[in-house]
């Protein structure tokens, strides 16, 4: 039984069909990546799973529970946290207040172990707790966005373009941290434009083109696939 399952989902923006019947699974403990060009439907897939968008047809299930009509805030309580494209931090709030917002859906109020976990993963964040989040560098904001999602104690972490706009040294740091989070037991569904980095840490992957899944395989096999190498890895 898959921990997360998307089955035959069609999602629209108005009359425009963005997802055209996609199906995918994420097993407990995996890193699964979605790769594809801009406009392929990767972000829409994560937004649909998180409940921000409603599919017109098809279902989203976690541990066999249907999430298709569940409000987004309840989906967080059920164990899915979303670190969105563009980070979407609360710029005028402090770093610590942003982290506290990540735990808004929890019933327990002892956040100390969760703060410590974020500080261990991202020592820079601990150094800037009282600083306004909007004054952080791009890399620090990305660390904060991931840390905020982890404060919800999710079973599945949705990551949308975590390397966007970052210097290469920070890209490596972010992906190393994603691996570390996964080793600690977190299941991750990763959307990433940098297909080379995504496939280097993922277990499996799906290739999206114009709202449809056209290829799926283990990450090493996708990285060796001729079409993937030409279209997404920049190889001839």
C-alpha positions, -999 to +999 in steps of 0.1 A: +000+000+000+014+034-011+016+061+015+005+087-010-014+079-042-027+102-070-051+083-092-064+097-126-064+133-115-076+161-138-070+196-124-081+228-142-074+265-140-108+278-152-113+260-185-077+252-190-069+215-181-035+216-164-034+179-153-047+154-177-053+122-157-020+118-139-014+088-116+015+084-093+025+067-060+050+075-032+060+048-008+069+052+028+105+064+031+110+073-005+122+104-023+102+107-055+109+135-079+087+150-106+107+165-135+096+183-166+097+217-184+080+248-172+042+245-175+043+207-175+021+205-144+046+198-116+036+226-093-001+220-100+004+184-089+018+194-055-009+221-051-036+195-059-021+170-033-019+198-007-056+208-013-048+242-026-064+231-059-093+207-063-092+181-089-123+179-112-118+142-116-097+116-099-086+111-063-057+118-040-053+094-011-029+091+018-027+057+035-060+049+017-078+079+031-094+100+004-081+136+006-099+149-026-125+170-008-106+176+025-098+213+032-061+222+029-057+230+066-070+195+075-046+179+050-018+195+070-032+179+102-034+146+084+003+147+077+011+165+044+032+197+045+040+218+015+071+240+010+058+260-020+076+274-050+090+308-043+093+300-005+063+322+004+077+331+038+060+358+060+085+386+052+074+410+080+074+383+107+105+371+125+123+338+116+110+322+148+074+334+142+076+318+107+086+285+123+058+288+148+033+293+119+044+259+105+030+243+137-003+261+136-023+229+128-009+208+157-028+201+188+002+198+211+021+229+219+055+216+229+076+227+199+110+225+216+121+192+199+109+205+165+128+238+169+159+218+178+155+196+148+153+226+125+183+243+142+204+211+137+195+209+101+199+247+095+223+263+120+220+296+101+184+298+110+191+296+147+215+325+144+187+347+129+156+339+150+147+375+158+155+388+123+127+397+100+124+368+075+122+392+045+158+403+052+173+368+049+193+358+019+176+336-007+193+305+006+183+313+042+147+319+031+147+285+015+160+269+046+133+287+066+106+275+042+117+239+046+121+243+083+086+258+086+071+228+068+089+204+091+074+221+121+041+205+112+057+170+118+044+157+084+044+122+072+050+135+036+069+166+027+061+183-006+091+204-019+085+227-048+117+240-065+139+242-034+170+252-055+154+280-074+176+311-075+203+297-053+240+297-058+255+263-066+271+259-032+237+265-015+220+241-040+243+213-028+236+222+008+199+221+003+199+188-015+222+173+012+197+184+038+168+168+019+188+136+019+194+139+056+157+145+063+149+114+043+174+093+061+157+104+093+125+088+080+107+116+061+089+107+028+095+134+002+078+143-031+102+167-049+095+190-078+128+204-091+139+221-123+175+209-117+168+174-129+204+163-125+204+171-088+169+157-083+177+124-098+210+122-079+191+120-045+157+104-056+147+068-055+122+071-083+109+097-107+081+107-130+085+128-161+056+152-169+049+168-203+019+191-207-001+176-178+006+140-185+031+115-171+051+102-201+078+082-183+084+067-148+113+046-136+140+044-109+161+075-106+193+059-120+174+045-150+158+079-157+192+096-155+205+071-181+174+074-204+183+091-237+152+112-239+157+125-203+193+132-209+186+153-240+155+171-227+163+177-191+199+170-183+214+191-211+233+163-227+235+156-264 
